[in-house]
């Protein structure tokens, strides 16, 4: 590395204009790009280390002021700076690194510096170092907020303004909807088309290598299952709930919810890393004597068997479940341990339910899925609206149920949810082949009892509430859970179920439909565009973990929906409308609250004096496992969910 003739700083010149410059401190000098990362950690180099990309040049890097002075105009300099920052982000992303490494020759530079590939790897190393420092500072900021953000304080903040939808003028929204639909949407299609062709050709020539689908068929799984000793009775197990995946964002929130709201429960933590689990426990200020740590790996069945023998309920937040949940499900079924997860992978739920139905009934296990935002609000809204209809009109039965979610308030997309979507869209996650020692059960779901309709109608107006709505991305998941719970419990029959999303008036729904499915959906489905959004931090990264969403955003969100049941009474159509309001971000804080309540109901079922009864089996939904009445009471007593009867006379809160 030679000093820059103008700034005096040492730099390494890389082909294609990738230039790294480390400015010296008076106490020492950088020996080049190779040792810059170590010197950055040791404090010999100031934190003003920059990595820039200069299109079409290999000139040594000078300071920003001198470059601006040589720029023809200040506006052109700002534009170039923005382009450089964008290119740095692109070159640091995992999508473009292999491409750049392939294009750059692997020979040494004329200055006898390191080869270009070595320079690129070191540039990427320094970029990762700076990124990790940024994530560390974000984590510290979040930890400083943890003392001020808690479920106990959230429960006392049931402000009606939190659930008041923002109103926008139709005069403003109509032009925006027209411009977006007629101009932005076609332009986006033209922009996306090359990426779509590239993705299609790549998948045709180089099919994605998905995960192993023979995990359950391995000889090790068969041997350990056959050698499994009879587990102790659930009432004699030392722990009530073990949180599997507590080092993630939602798992940490579930642990916080259980320790703050249900402090009477004996909670344990399970994961692969003892150090990370201890850090989570210390961060939440949980005494070690009241929170046991269990080392268990989702890919190690023996450790999972040992974990299940010590607890009544396993609350799993470790997803994607097609990838990480198979052996956990297997261990709970064979040890008779109740299980609750927050997955939205309904094909996996149905598949695992058919495999382990017989085993779970034999061992007395209740294996419950979809215990979070999908699908507790939909199930409880459907149950309550039908129950009130039957109470208000004795002898009549509802024929239509419509659940309409309000536009989400606050919050963000958790990294695990995005990874599940990516695995499904790219075909990476597969259902497991059934092992030879299991006999799959025939699906007992009575499809004729519930008909799902109008999920994908672009625009629809409700006859019960008069609200315009668009398709809801979670509707296929929630409708499948509602249908299976109704088939199991049989509390209603011959009903048509619809689930939608409402964002306000008609132009607001048109605008949301265009942005969500016409533009945003395409960017999420196509890997190059999705990786670009991840690189610029619009979407959480794959390894984001608990840093994907800040704690303040988790606690400031809210969930709201209207559930209506309608039917013919005396030749006239009648309606009952229930509003469900929940505190916390839909994907994290609210999900953890719902998950915690279902897990606590499963624990109480193990205590014969509690009066709570659960249905045993596999592939269960929340209501099909614990019952609608018990779930309703538990949510009301928690203080995080409120229910209101909506009528022409106003709203009336439903109390116990």
Secondary structure, DSSP 8 states (H G I E B T S, - for coil): -EE-TTT--EEEEEGGGEEEEE-BBTTB----GGGHHHHHHHTSB-TT-EEEE-TT-------HHHHHHHSS-HHHHHHHHHHHHHHHHHHHSHHHHHHHHHHS--SB-TTS--BHHHHHHHHHHHHHHHHHHHHHHHHHHHHHHHTT--HHHHHT---GGGG------HHHHHHHHHHIIIIIHHHHHHHHHHHHHHHHHHHHHS------S-STTSHHHHHHHHT------GGG-SEEEEEETTTSHHHHHHHHHHHHH-TTS-EEEEES-HHHHHHHHHHTT--GGGEEEEE--TT-HHHHHHHHTTEEEEEE----HHHHSHHHHHHHHHHT-EEEE----HHHHHHHHHHHHHHHHHHT-EEE---BTTBHHHHHHHHHHHHHHHHHSTT----EEEEEEE--BS----HHHHHHHHHHHTT--------TT---------GGGEEE--SS-SSEE-TTT--EEEE-TTHHHHHHHHHHHHHHH-SS-SEEEEEEEE-SSHHHHHHHHIIIIIIIHHHHHSHHHHHHHHHTTSS--TT-GGGSS-HHHHHH-EEEEEEEEEEEETTEEEEEEEEEEEES-TTTHHHHHHHHHHHHHHHHHHSGGG------EEEE-HHHHH-HHHHHHHHHHHTSEEEEEEETTEEEE---
